[in-house]
Amino acid sequence: MGPYDCYSVAKCATIGPSDVSVKNSSGIRLAVYEDSSVGIITDGRLHLLGVVKFEVHKSGAYVITIHSSTSAVFVIAMPPVQEASALAGWIAGAIIGLLLTVISLVGALIARGRRRINF
């Protein structure tokens, strides 16, 4: 893990597992690990440095504490694969809706063509 695409190293905040603390509502601390996919996660022009991960096994309230030596933007998100699978239902619904619209338009055009032939 290291700074890249930064104008100055001072502007690049890197974090590691020791900089992040995650506790559940009972106060039990979750394990935080270094994420090996650090080069994959980007947000537009922002390359995320020092990506860490933790797993939440059940819904509830969690307290996340991040220790940083400089002011920076920190993003808490699901991995891209999980985000895509969460959107899969919406994507499938949109595709089905589009197909129904196309079928309706084709049916209307066919019905209009038959009406002209009969008269």
The 8 nearest C-alpha neighbors of each residue, nearest first, counted from 0:
[[1, 49, 48, 2, 37, 13, 50, 38],
 [0, 2, 3, 48, 13, 49, 11, 8],
 [3, 1, 11, 8, 5, 48, 4, 0],
 [2, 4, 5, 1, 46, 11, 48, 8],
 [3, 5, 6, 2, 46, 45, 44, 11],
 [6, 4, 3, 7, 11, 8, 2, 10],
 [7, 5, 4, 8, 10, 11, 3, 9],
 [6, 8, 9, 10, 5, 11, 2, 4],
 [7, 9, 11, 10, 2, 5, 6, 12],
 [10, 8, 7, 11, 12, 69, 6, 5],
 [11, 9, 7, 8, 12, 5, 6, 69],
 [12, 10, 8, 9, 2, 5, 13, 7],
 [11, 13, 71, 10, 69, 14, 48, 67],
 [12, 14, 49, 48, 11, 15, 1, 2],
 [15, 13, 49, 18, 12, 50, 16, 48],
 [14, 16, 18, 17, 49, 51, 33, 13],
 [15, 17, 31, 18, 32, 19, 33, 51],
 [16, 18, 15, 19, 20, 31, 14, 66],
 [19, 17, 66, 16, 15, 65, 14, 20],
 [20, 18, 65, 16, 17, 64, 66, 21],
 [19, 21, 64, 63, 65, 22, 18, 28],
 [20, 22, 63, 29, 62, 28, 64, 19],
 [23, 21, 28, 62, 27, 26, 61, 29],
 [22, 24, 61, 26, 25, 27, 60, 62],
 [23, 25, 26, 60, 61, 22, 59, 27],
 [26, 24, 23, 27, 22, 28, 61, 60],
 [25, 27, 22, 23, 24, 28, 62, 61],
 [28, 26, 22, 25, 23, 29, 24, 21],
 [27, 29, 22, 21, 26, 23, 30, 20],
 [30, 28, 21, 22, 31, 27, 53, 23],
 [29, 31, 53, 32, 28, 21, 54, 20],
 [30, 32, 53, 16, 52, 29, 51, 33],
 [33, 31, 52, 16, 51, 34, 53, 30],
 [32, 34, 51, 16, 52, 35, 15, 50],
 [35, 33, 51, 36, 50, 52, 37, 32],
 [34, 36, 37, 33, 50, 38, 51, 39],
 [37, 35, 39, 34, 38, 40, 50, 33],
 [36, 38, 35, 39, 50, 40, 34, 48],
 [39, 37, 36, 40, 41, 46, 47, 35],
 [40, 38, 36, 37, 41, 46, 47, 35],
 [39, 41, 38, 37, 47, 46, 36, 42],
 [42, 40, 46, 45, 47, 43, 39, 44],
 [43, 41, 45, 44, 46, 40, 47, 74],
 [42, 44, 45, 41, 46, 40, 47, 39],
 [43, 45, 42, 46, 41, 4, 47, 5],
 [46, 44, 42, 43, 41, 47, 4, 48],
 [47, 45, 41, 48, 44, 42, 40, 4],
 [46, 48, 41, 45, 40, 50, 49, 37],
 [49, 47, 13, 50, 46, 2, 0, 37],
 [48, 50, 14, 13, 15, 0, 51, 47],
 [51, 49, 34, 48, 37, 33, 47, 52],
 [52, 50, 33, 34, 32, 16, 15, 49],
 [51, 53, 32, 31, 34, 33, 50, 54],
 [52, 54, 31, 30, 32, 55, 29, 51],
 [53, 55, 56, 52, 29, 30, 31, 57],
 [54, 56, 57, 53, 58, 29, 23, 61],
 [55, 57, 54, 58, 59, 53, 29, 23],
 [58, 56, 55, 59, 54, 60, 23, 61],
 [59, 57, 56, 60, 55, 61, 23, 24],
 [58, 60, 57, 61, 24, 23, 55, 56],
 [59, 61, 24, 23, 62, 58, 22, 25],
 [62, 60, 23, 22, 24, 63, 59, 21],
 [61, 63, 22, 21, 23, 64, 60, 24],
 [64, 62, 21, 20, 61, 65, 22, 19],
 [63, 65, 20, 19, 21, 62, 66, 18],
 [64, 66, 19, 18, 67, 20, 63, 14],
 [67, 65, 18, 19, 64, 68, 14, 20],
 [68, 66, 69, 65, 70, 18, 14, 12],
 [67, 69, 66, 70, 12, 13, 71, 14],
 [70, 68, 67, 71, 12, 10, 9, 11],
 [71, 69, 67, 68, 72, 12, 10, 11],
 [70, 72, 12, 69, 73, 11, 10, 67],
 [71, 73, 74, 70, 12, 47, 45, 11],
 [74, 72, 71, 75, 47, 65, 12, 70],
 [73, 75, 76, 72, 47, 42, 50, 77],
 [76, 74, 73, 77, 52, 78, 63, 51],
 [77, 75, 74, 78, 79, 82, 52, 81],
 [76, 78, 82, 81, 79, 75, 80, 52],
 [77, 79, 81, 80, 82, 76, 40, 83],
 [80, 78, 82, 81, 83, 77, 40, 76],
 [79, 81, 83, 82, 78, 84, 77, 85],
 [82, 80, 84, 83, 78, 79, 85, 77],
 [81, 83, 79, 85, 80, 84, 77, 78],
 [84, 82, 86, 80, 85, 81, 79, 87],
 [83, 85, 87, 81, 86, 82, 80, 88],
 [86, 84, 82, 83, 87, 81, 88, 89],
 [85, 87, 83, 84, 89, 88, 90, 82],
 [86, 88, 84, 90, 89, 85, 91, 83],
 [89, 87, 91, 90, 86, 92, 85, 84],
 [90, 88, 92, 86, 91, 87, 93, 85],
 [89, 91, 87, 93, 92, 88, 86, 94],
 [92, 90, 88, 94, 93, 89, 87, 95],
 [93, 91, 89, 95, 90, 94, 96, 88],
 [92, 94, 96, 90, 91, 95, 97, 89],
 [93, 95, 97, 91, 96, 92, 98, 90],
 [96, 94, 98, 92, 97, 93, 99, 91],
 [97, 95, 93, 99, 94, 98, 92, 100],
 [96, 98, 94, 100, 95, 99, 93, 101],
 [97, 99, 95, 101, 100, 96, 102, 94],
 [100, 98, 102, 96, 97, 101, 103, 95],
 [99, 101, 97, 103, 98, 102, 96, 104],
 [100, 102, 98, 104, 103, 99, 105, 97],
 [103, 101, 99, 105, 100, 104, 106, 98],
 [104, 102, 106, 100, 101, 105, 99, 107],
 [103, 105, 107, 101, 106, 102, 100, 108],
 [104, 106, 108, 102, 107, 103, 101, 109],
 [107, 105, 103, 109, 104, 108, 102, 110],
 [106, 108, 104, 110, 105, 109, 103, 111],
 [109, 107, 111, 105, 106, 110, 112, 104],
 [108, 110, 112, 106, 111, 107, 105, 113],
 [111, 109, 107, 113, 112, 108, 106, 114],
 [112, 110, 108, 114, 109, 113, 107, 115],
 [111, 113, 109, 115, 110, 114, 108, 116],
 [114, 112, 116, 110, 115, 111, 109, 117],
 [113, 115, 111, 117, 112, 116, 110, 118],
 [114, 116, 112, 113, 118, 117, 111, 110],
 [115, 117, 113, 114, 118, 112, 111, 110],
 [118, 116, 114, 115, 113, 112, 111, 110],
 [117, 115, 116, 114, 113, 112, 111, 110]]
